[in-house]
Amino acid sequence: MRLPFDPDDPPAEPPPGCPLPTIWRLAYALHERHRPADDGICACGVRYPCASRRASLRAFLEACGVPVRVPPSDLFDLWHGILLVDPATRPDGPSASPHGAGPQNLDG
């Protein structure tokens, strides 16, 4: 299968014809925050690729309309990484957290 993007270096904007551009942009934000660092470690401090990095790659595929069969725990990793942990990707910013002080970064 030929993908409309390079999985190692996806573009910030969705490729032409991407049916779910919002998912693409959220996945890209998560993908950028979980890049490889030194010695096989992710920027978040765990072994690379971490759950958030893998979840972002699956979200790119879903955004492009490629059905990806994933266990529920992987979907949790994706939404946890995007919406709860990473205030930079929240459309309403960190101040909108129902917990008052904004989300905490639990990844590292």
RAGI-V32408 format. One record per residue. N is the residue number from 0. RES is the residue in one letter. BURIAL is 1 if it has 24 or more other ideal C-beta (glycine too) atoms within 12 Angstrom, else 0. Layout:
BEGIN
N_RES_BURIAL ; N_RES_BURIAL
END
This chain:
BEGIN
0_M_0 ; 1_R_0 ; 2_L_0 ; 3_P_0 ; 4_F_1 ; 5_D_0 ; 6_P_0 ; 7_D_0 ; 8_D_0 ; 9_P_1 ; 10_P_1 ; 11_A_0 ; 12_E_0 ; 13_P_1 ; 14_P_1 ; 15_P_0 ; 16_G_0 ; 17_C_1 ; 18_P_0 ; 19_L_0 ; 20_P_0 ; 21_T_0 ; 22_I_1 ; 23_W_1 ; 24_R_1 ; 25_L_1 ; 26_A_1 ; 27_Y_1 ; 28_A_1 ; 29_L_1 ; 30_H_1 ; 31_E_1 ; 32_R_1 ; 33_H_1 ; 34_R_0 ; 35_P_0 ; 36_A_0 ; 37_D_0 ; 38_D_0 ; 39_G_0 ; 40_I_0 ; 41_C_1 ; 42_A_1 ; 43_C_1 ; 44_G_0 ; 45_V_0 ; 46_R_0 ; 47_Y_0 ; 48_P_1 ; 49_C_1 ; 50_A_1 ; 51_S_1 ; 52_R_1 ; 53_R_1 ; 54_A_1 ; 55_S_1 ; 56_L_1 ; 57_R_1 ; 58_A_1 ; 59_F_1 ; 60_L_1 ; 61_E_1 ; 62_A_1 ; 63_C_1 ; 64_G_0 ; 65_V_1 ; 66_P_0 ; 67_V_0 ; 68_R_0 ; 69_V_0 ; 70_P_0 ; 71_P_0 ; 72_S_0 ; 73_D_1 ; 74_L_0 ; 75_F_0 ; 76_D_1 ; 77_L_1 ; 78_W_1 ; 79_H_1 ; 80_G_1 ; 81_I_1 ; 82_L_1 ; 83_L_1 ; 84_V_1 ; 85_D_1 ; 86_P_1 ; 87_A_0 ; 88_T_1 ; 89_R_0 ; 90_P_0 ; 91_D_0 ; 92_G_0 ; 93_P_0 ; 94_S_0 ; 95_A_0 ; 96_S_0 ; 97_P_0 ; 98_H_0 ; 99_G_0 ; 100_A_0 ; 101_G_0 ; 102_P_1 ; 103_Q_0 ; 104_N_0 ; 105_L_0 ; 106_D_1 ; 107_G_0
END
